[in-house]
């Protein structure tokens, strides 16, 4: 098996795992809220903050795609996402008992971007197959 074939097999396995995670993420949140009703408000706040940041990342990426300046603008994109959704996400996370800082939000946004990039790569691979 070639090195490329090994990487493709790993990527396909990761794609299956990611698909499973996306399908069951919301039901898992609901199940956790049923099992731990006292934690339900915190779970909702964290999910809302994550969704808010994800939507902001997508909007900012679309803005840069429309102007044709997607590459080399990561720092500016991060600043735009923080400006657009940072205070609201920070407030939601604080209401869930999570102490936030600008560095924490930057790491969270970077993680969201990484997940979206993987999803984009897997959907591109699926189109090529």
N, CA, C and O of each residue as an XYZ file, in Angstrom:
516
protein
N       0.850     -1.172      0.000
C       0.000      0.000      0.000
C       0.898      1.239      0.000
O       1.831      1.336      0.797
N       0.615      2.167     -0.884
C       1.420      3.373     -0.986
C       1.098      4.342      0.143
O       0.069      4.227      0.809
N       1.979      5.279      0.341
C       1.785      6.290      1.375
C       0.503      7.079      1.124
O      -0.255      7.360      2.052
N       0.270      7.429     -0.127
C      -0.942      8.168     -0.496
C      -2.196      7.353     -0.202
O      -3.189      7.900      0.279
N      -2.163      6.065     -0.482
C      -3.314      5.207     -0.216
C      -3.591      5.126      1.277
O      -4.748      5.112      1.696
N      -2.536      5.073      2.079
C      -2.711      5.045      3.535
C      -3.370      6.330      4.011
O      -4.296      6.298      4.822
N      -2.890      7.467      3.504
C      -3.489      8.748      3.885
C      -4.945      8.846      3.439
O      -5.786      9.369      4.169
N      -5.241      8.345      2.247
C      -6.631      8.359      1.776
C      -7.515      7.484      2.659
O      -8.652      7.855      2.949
N      -7.009      6.329      3.089
C      -7.779      5.446      3.971
C      -8.026      6.112      5.314
O      -9.119      6.010      5.871
N      -7.019      6.789      5.830
C      -7.187      7.514      7.096
C      -8.228      8.614      6.922
O      -9.098      8.796      7.774
N      -8.136      9.346      5.814
C      -9.094     10.414      5.547
C     -10.520      9.903      5.435
O     -11.450     10.544      5.924
N     -10.701      8.746      4.791
C     -12.046      8.178      4.663
C     -12.581      7.766      6.029
O     -13.756      7.978      6.329
N     -11.725      7.180      6.850
C     -12.152      6.810      8.199
C     -12.521      8.028      9.022
O     -13.502      8.014      9.765
N     -11.720      9.094      8.884
C     -12.014     10.321      9.606
C     -13.324     10.928      9.127
O     -14.099     11.447      9.930
N     -13.576     10.866      7.827
C     -14.816     11.401      7.268
C     -16.025     10.667      7.848
O     -17.032     11.291      8.186
N     -15.922      9.351      7.961
C     -17.025      8.579      8.550
C     -17.238      8.987      9.995
O     -18.375      9.155     10.436
N     -16.150      9.146     10.734
C     -16.251      9.554     12.133
C     -16.837     10.941     12.276
O     -17.655     11.189     13.162
N     -16.420     11.849     11.403
C     -16.942     13.209     11.445
C     -18.429     13.219     11.126
O     -19.199     13.931     11.770
N     -18.838     12.431     10.133
C     -20.258     12.354      9.785
C     -21.069     11.856     10.978
O     -22.140     12.386     11.272
N     -20.553     10.835     11.665
C     -21.244     10.312     12.847
C     -21.335     11.393     13.918
O     -22.389     11.572     14.528
N     -20.240     12.112     14.151
C     -20.225     13.140     15.191
C     -21.229     14.250     14.889
O     -21.922     14.732     15.785
N     -21.301     14.648     13.622
C     -22.233     15.716     13.246
C     -23.676     15.244     13.393
O     -24.527     16.004     13.856
N     -23.961     14.008     13.008
C     -25.321     13.489     13.101
C     -25.792     13.358     14.542
O     -26.967     13.578     14.834
N     -24.884     13.002     15.444
C     -25.275     12.722     16.813
C     -24.920     13.817     17.800
O     -25.181     13.664     18.993
N     -24.339     14.908     17.349
C     -23.948     15.979     18.266
C     -25.165     16.594     18.951
O     -25.175     16.727     20.175
N     -26.181     16.967     18.196
C     -27.364     17.580     18.793
C     -28.134     16.576     19.637
O     -28.519     16.912     20.757
N     -28.379     15.355     19.154
C     -29.055     14.396     20.033
C     -28.267     14.110     21.315
O     -28.863     13.883     22.368
N     -26.949     14.120     21.234
C     -26.147     13.890     22.439
C     -26.340     15.031     23.430
O     -26.392     14.810     24.640
N     -26.444     16.234     22.918
C     -26.694     17.390     23.784
C     -28.054     17.247     24.474
O     -28.188     17.512     25.669
N     -29.051     16.826     23.706
C     -30.386     16.644     24.283
C     -30.396     15.504     25.299
O     -31.045     15.604     26.340
N     -29.679     14.423     24.999
C     -29.592     13.306     25.931
C     -28.916     13.744     27.217
O     -29.371     13.398     28.308
N     -27.838     14.499     27.100
C     -27.138     14.987     28.293
C     -28.060     15.882     29.116
O     -28.035     15.823     30.346
N     -28.866     16.703     28.464
C     -29.807     17.567     29.179
C     -30.872     16.740     29.900
O     -31.316     17.108     30.987
N     -31.282     15.613     29.290
C     -32.253     14.746     29.962
C     -31.633     14.028     31.154
O     -32.259     13.895     32.206
N     -30.398     13.566     30.978
C     -29.726     12.844     32.053
C     -29.283     13.757     33.190
O     -29.289     13.366     34.357
N     -28.903     14.970     32.835
C     -28.414     15.930     33.822
C     -29.186     17.235     33.681
O     -28.650     18.227     33.185
N     -30.454     17.237     34.119
C     -31.296     18.418     33.887
C     -30.753     19.696     34.515
O     -31.012     20.789     34.010
N     -30.009     19.576     35.599
C     -29.476     20.799     36.200
C     -28.387     21.428     35.337
O     -28.108     22.619     35.473
N     -27.775     20.656     34.458
C     -26.730     21.185     33.572
C     -27.283     21.648     32.227
O     -26.539     22.180     31.403
N     -28.572     21.452     32.000
C     -29.166     21.781     30.703
C     -28.935     23.235     30.287
O     -28.578     23.472     29.133
N     -29.122     24.218     31.170
C     -28.884     25.600     30.727
C     -27.442     25.844     30.264
O     -27.207     26.581     29.306
N     -26.485     25.221     30.950
C     -25.084     25.385     30.567
C     -24.809     24.727     29.210
O     -24.085     25.269     28.376
N     -25.405     23.547     29.011
C     -25.225     22.859     27.729
C     -25.780     23.691     26.582
O     -25.162     23.792     25.522
N     -26.932     24.278     26.794
C     -27.555     25.114     25.763
C     -26.695     26.349     25.496
O     -26.502     26.737     24.343
N     -26.182     26.963     26.552
C     -25.354     28.167     26.390
C     -24.082     27.861     25.604
O     -23.691     28.635     24.730
N     -23.441     26.741     25.909
C     -22.221     26.358     25.190
C     -22.541     26.053     23.725
O     -21.811     26.476     22.829
N     -23.626     25.325     23.482
C     -24.016     25.011     22.101
C     -24.352     26.289     21.337
O     -23.987     26.432     20.170
N     -25.040     27.210     21.990
C     -25.387     28.474     21.333
C     -24.138     29.297     21.010
O     -24.046     29.884     19.932
N     -23.182     29.342     21.932
C     -21.941     30.086     21.702
C     -21.158     29.483     20.541
O     -20.634     30.202     19.690
N     -21.087     28.167     20.516
C     -20.364     27.488     19.443
C     -21.036     27.730     18.097
O     -20.360     27.996     17.103
N     -22.348     27.641     18.062
C     -23.094     27.890     16.823
C     -22.917     29.333     16.369
O     -22.745     29.598     15.179
N     -22.958     30.257     17.308
C     -22.772     31.673     16.987
C     -21.399     31.913     16.359
O     -21.284     32.597     15.343
N     -20.369     31.347     16.969
C     -19.020     31.513     16.423
C     -18.874     30.836     15.062
O     -18.238     31.377     14.158
N     -19.460     29.661     14.924
C     -19.392     28.954     13.638
C     -20.054     29.779     12.542
O     -19.501     29.915     11.451
N     -21.212     30.322     12.816
C     -21.908     31.142     11.815
C     -21.107     32.401     11.476
O     -21.082     32.833     10.323
N     -20.452     32.988     12.482
C     -19.628     34.173     12.238
C     -18.433     33.817     11.361
O     -18.081     34.571     10.455
N     -17.810     32.672     11.628
C     -16.677     32.220     10.808
C     -17.125     32.040      9.359
O     -16.435     32.468      8.434
N     -18.266     31.417      9.167
C     -18.772     31.187      7.807
C     -19.056     32.510      7.105
O     -18.716     32.680      5.934
N     -19.681     33.450      7.820
C     -19.984     34.756      7.216
C     -18.711     35.505      6.825
O     -18.631     36.087      5.743
N     -17.725     35.485      7.711
C     -16.476     36.184      7.420
C     -15.758     35.521      6.244
O     -15.219     36.200      5.371
N     -15.759     34.194      6.232
C     -15.121     33.478      5.121
C     -15.810     33.801      3.796
O     -15.144     33.966      2.774
N     -17.139     33.892      3.809
C     -17.877     34.250      2.594
C     -17.532     35.667      2.140
O     -17.424     35.939      0.944
N     -17.363     36.550      3.097
C     -16.988     37.933      2.776
C     -15.645     37.971      2.058
O     -15.494     38.651      1.044
N     -14.671     37.237      2.590
C     -13.348     37.231      1.973
C     -13.349     36.474      0.641
O     -12.604     36.826     -0.273
N     -14.171     35.452      0.533
C     -14.277     34.721     -0.728
C     -14.866     35.623     -1.810
O     -14.450     35.564     -2.967
N     -15.824     36.449     -1.435
C     -16.453     37.344     -2.402
C     -15.468     38.379     -2.941
O     -15.585     38.826     -4.081
N     -14.496     38.754     -2.108
C     -13.504     39.734     -2.559
C     -12.260     39.078     -3.136
O     -11.360     39.764     -3.620
N     -12.207     37.738     -3.086
C     -11.076     37.003     -3.649
C      -9.813     37.071     -2.817
O      -8.713     36.877     -3.335
N      -9.962     37.347     -1.519
C      -8.792     37.471     -0.642
C      -8.837     36.439      0.481
O      -8.728     36.787      1.657
N      -8.998     35.175      0.114
C      -9.119     34.127      1.128
C      -7.780     33.760      1.740
O      -7.717     33.450      2.929
N      -6.721     33.787      0.971
C      -5.422     33.337      1.462
C      -4.643     34.480      2.088
O      -4.684     35.617      1.619
N      -3.922     34.144      3.176
C      -3.055     35.115      3.817
C      -3.759     36.160      4.654
O      -3.152     37.160      5.036
N      -5.035     35.942      4.945
C      -5.798     36.936      5.699
C      -6.344     36.355      7.005
O      -7.334     36.850      7.543
N      -5.698     35.311      7.508
C      -6.191     34.635      8.705
C      -6.316     35.538      9.914
O      -7.311     35.472     10.636
N      -5.318     36.383     10.144
C      -5.355     37.271     11.310
C      -6.509     38.266     11.200
O      -7.191     38.544     12.187
N      -6.723     38.793     10.011
C      -7.827     39.742      9.825
C      -9.180     39.039      9.955
O     -10.121     39.604     10.512
N      -9.277     37.814      9.444
C     -10.522     37.052      9.578
C     -10.828     36.802     11.047
O     -11.970     36.953     11.481
N      -9.815     36.423     11.810
C      -9.989     36.180     13.240
C     -10.473     37.445     13.933
O     -11.382     37.397     14.761
N      -9.865     38.576     13.594
C     -10.282     39.851     14.183
C     -11.732     40.168     13.830
O     -12.487     40.663     14.667
N     -12.117     39.881     12.590
C     -13.503     40.126     12.170
C     -14.486     39.248     12.937
O     -15.542     39.718     13.360
N     -14.142     37.971     13.118
C     -15.021     37.058     13.854
C     -15.139     37.509     15.303
O     -16.232     37.508     15.870
N     -14.015     37.895     15.905
C     -14.055     38.374     17.292
C     -14.900     39.629     17.418
O     -15.655     39.775     18.379
N     -14.783     40.530     16.461
C     -15.579     41.753     16.481
C     -17.060     41.447     16.300
O     -17.911     42.031     16.971
N     -17.359     40.530     15.392
C     -18.741     40.194     15.059
C     -19.449     39.416     16.170
O     -20.588     39.728     16.519
N     -18.776     38.404     16.727
C     -19.470     37.507     17.655
C     -18.771     37.315     18.997
O     -19.315     36.660     19.886
N     -17.589     37.869     19.153
C     -16.821     37.648     20.377
C     -17.544     38.006     21.671
O     -17.625     37.170     22.570
N     -18.074     39.230     21.793
C     -18.730     39.602     23.047
C     -19.952     38.729     23.382
O     -20.152     38.349     24.536
N     -20.748     38.424     22.385
C     -21.939     37.597     22.629
C     -21.544     36.170     23.016
O     -22.119     35.592     23.938
N     -20.565     35.608     22.312
C     -20.107     34.255     22.634
C     -19.493     34.224     24.023
O     -19.729     33.287     24.786
N     -18.717     35.228     24.354
C     -18.106     35.314     25.678
C     -19.172     35.384     26.768
O     -19.044     34.746     27.813
N     -20.205     36.149     26.522
C     -21.309     36.266     27.486
C     -22.028     34.929     27.671
O     -22.349     34.539     28.794
N     -22.279     34.228     26.555
C     -22.937     32.922     26.640
C     -22.074     31.920     27.413
O     -22.576     31.181     28.260
N     -20.794     31.904     27.117
C     -19.898     30.970     27.795
C     -19.770     31.319     29.282
O     -19.703     30.425     30.126
N     -19.737     32.604     29.600
C     -19.674     33.025     31.000
C     -20.932     32.595     31.743
O     -20.862     32.200     32.907
N     -22.082     32.671     31.075
C     -23.330     32.225     31.716
C     -23.330     30.720     31.965
O     -24.077     30.223     32.807
N     -22.490     30.001     31.231
C     -22.365     28.553     31.422
C     -21.274     28.222     32.440
O     -20.998     27.052     32.704
N     -20.659     29.253     33.007
C     -19.634     29.026     34.016
C     -18.242     28.851     33.451
O     -17.343     28.404     34.163
N     -18.041     29.192     32.194
C     -16.728     29.077     31.560
C     -16.082     30.454     31.545
O     -16.632     31.407     30.992
N     -14.921     30.545     32.155
C     -14.204     31.810     32.191
C     -13.498     31.983     30.851
O     -12.703     31.138     30.439
N     -13.796     33.078     30.186
C     -13.234     33.315     28.856
C     -12.220     34.450     28.896
O     -12.216     35.287     29.799
N     -11.384     34.444     27.909
C     -10.421     35.514     27.677
C     -10.284     35.645     26.165
O     -10.732     34.767     25.428
N      -9.682     36.708     25.703
C      -9.474     36.807     24.250
C      -8.685     35.616     23.697
O      -8.986     35.121     22.611
N      -7.685     35.161     24.438
C      -6.889     34.011     23.981
C      -7.749     32.746     23.910
O      -7.606     31.951     22.981
N      -8.637     32.560     24.885
C      -9.526     31.390     24.888
C     -10.453     31.434     23.670
O     -10.633     30.428     22.984
N     -11.033     32.598     23.410
C     -11.927     32.729     22.247
C     -11.169     32.502     20.942
O     -11.701     31.885     20.019
N      -9.943     32.990     20.855
C      -9.149     32.775     19.652
C      -8.897     31.290     19.423
O      -8.970     30.815     18.290
N      -8.599     30.556     20.494
C      -8.367     29.116     20.365
C      -9.658     28.401     19.967
O      -9.634     27.481     19.150
N     -10.769     28.819     20.540
C     -12.060     28.221     20.199
C     -12.402     28.477     18.733
O     -12.867     27.575     18.037
N     -12.177     29.690     18.271
C     -12.440     30.023     16.870
C     -11.518     29.223     15.957
O     -11.957     28.726     14.920
N     -10.265     29.096     16.324
C      -9.319     28.307     15.526
C      -9.765     26.852     15.426
O      -9.635     26.233     14.370
N     -10.291     26.302     16.525
C     -10.791     24.923     16.506
C     -11.997     24.802     15.580
O     -12.116     23.827     14.838
N     -12.877     25.775     15.621
C     -14.050     25.767     14.744
C     -13.617     25.851     13.287
O     -14.152     25.139     12.438
N     -12.654     26.717     12.994
C     -12.133     26.844     11.630
C     -11.529     25.518     11.174
O     -11.742     25.094     10.039
N     -10.775     24.866     12.056
C     -10.149     23.586     11.693
C     -11.212     22.539     11.359
O     -11.064     21.793     10.391
N     -12.271     22.482     12.145
C     -13.350     21.518     11.890
C     -14.033     21.838     10.564
O     -14.305     20.936      9.772
N     -14.308     23.106     10.322
C     -14.944     23.487      9.055
C     -14.037     23.180      7.870
O     -14.517     22.768      6.814
N     -12.732     23.378      8.034
C     -11.798     23.054      6.957
C     -11.797     21.559      6.663
O     -11.748     21.159      5.500
N     -11.851     20.734      7.697
C     -11.897     19.285      7.492
C     -13.192     18.897      6.794
O     -13.189     18.056      5.895
N     -14.294     19.504      7.203
C     -15.564     19.210      6.545
C     -15.504     19.618      5.083
O     -16.023     18.906      4.223
N     -14.886     20.739      4.790
C     -14.764     21.205      3.415
C     -13.894     20.256      2.601
O     -14.211     19.959      1.450
N     -12.801     19.779      3.188
C     -11.934     18.831      2.485
C     -12.650     17.520      2.215
O     -12.517     16.948      1.133
N     -13.414     17.039      3.199
C     -14.100     15.762      3.004
C     -15.214     15.876      1.983
O     -15.466     14.924      1.244
N     -15.897     17.030      1.920
C     -16.946     17.185      0.915
C     -16.329     17.340     -0.473
O     -16.906     16.887     -1.462
N     -15.166     17.974     -0.552
C     -14.469     18.074     -1.838
C     -14.011     16.708     -2.321
O     -14.114     16.395     -3.507
N     -13.504     15.895     -1.397
C     -13.061     14.537     -1.749
C     -14.243     13.693     -2.210
O     -14.113     12.884     -3.129
N     -15.394     13.882     -1.575
C     -16.576     13.115     -1.945
C     -17.048     13.503     -3.355
O     -17.545     12.664     -4.106
N     -16.887     14.764     -3.694
C     -17.295     15.230     -5.022
C     -16.372     14.632     -6.080
O     -16.831     14.265     -7.161
N     -15.077     14.528     -5.783
C     -14.123     14.009     -6.741
C     -14.286     12.499     -6.939
O     -13.964     11.977     -8.006
N     -14.785     11.799     -5.918
C     -14.890     10.337     -5.982
C     -15.983      9.881     -6.902
O     -16.194      8.679     -7.062
